[in-house]
Amino acid sequence: MLQKNKLKLVIFSLVVIIGLSASFIFTRINYDVPILMYHALDPKTENVQDAPQLVVSAKKFQEQMDFLKKHHYKVIPLEDLINIIKDNRPLPRKTVVITFDDGYLDNYINGFPILKKNNFSAIIFIIVEKIGLHGYMDLAQIKELIKNNISIGSHTLTHKYLPNASEEELMREIKYSKIILESYLNHPINIICYPTGGFTPKVQKLVKGAGYIGACSTNRALNNKIKKNKDIYALRRIKITDKDSLFKFRLKVSGYYYLFKKFKNPA
């Protein structure tokens, strides 16, 4: 009887060890650093009043950043994540990247103070021809952000949907937006964001040729079966909305949200 009990204990211990090991391997393999996608931080922003899904209130954004701080998440620059993926290094747990599209003025007024208070980095993708227009940041504000841990990327020249652009338009939207931004800001522009997330292999080739080290999409991909962010020229992001409860936000920053996400075609 004693021998039987010992054997049962050994078998039980092995099952537990195998189960824990399998769980560890599964989480290790499938973990992905979430790249959060924001747009406007004020429902009164004129440019997004017809697209409420693109707005997260300043109050909600504050709650989300407080959550990250309270639960000891590490917020890293997108460029750092790109280098980690490129070097095939292990992805650090409880890490997130924060991105904003379009360059709305409310990012500076409502978002910047919250990010600065928490010492969080972020990247804001700027539509070059919108700089200084009503509802958008001007050059002085963008330069202040750069001095305070906020990176700037290109969101193209005019926000044209790239899969439908001509050869000449692609050159302007991709290459010239980088050159112009760098001349305006006297600062390198290393990352681009595809308008509406749309891209093609040709677009990616031009982006690489223009000297960008990476590019952001939405939840689009050339290979929809690959759940992890491995293509640094088509980085998938998680859209954050004003309807996200803190429970849903927790899921989105867990690192496993992509496992349950249905991806769209890139173009």
CORTA-V323767 format. One line per field, one symbol per residue. ss: DSSP state (H for helix, E for strand, - for the rest). Layout:
BEGIN
ss->???
END
This chain:
BEGIN
ss->-HHHHHHHHHHHHHHHHHHHHHHHHHHHHH---EEEEE-E-----HHH---HHHE--HHHHHHHHHHHHH---EE--HHHHHHHHH--------EEEEEEEE-EHHHHHHHHHHHHHH---EEEEE-HHH-----E--HHHHHHHH---EEEEE-------HHH--HHHHHHHHHHHHHHHHHHH-----EEE-HHH---HHHHHHHHH----EEE---EE-------------E--EE------HHHHHHH----HHHH---EE--
END
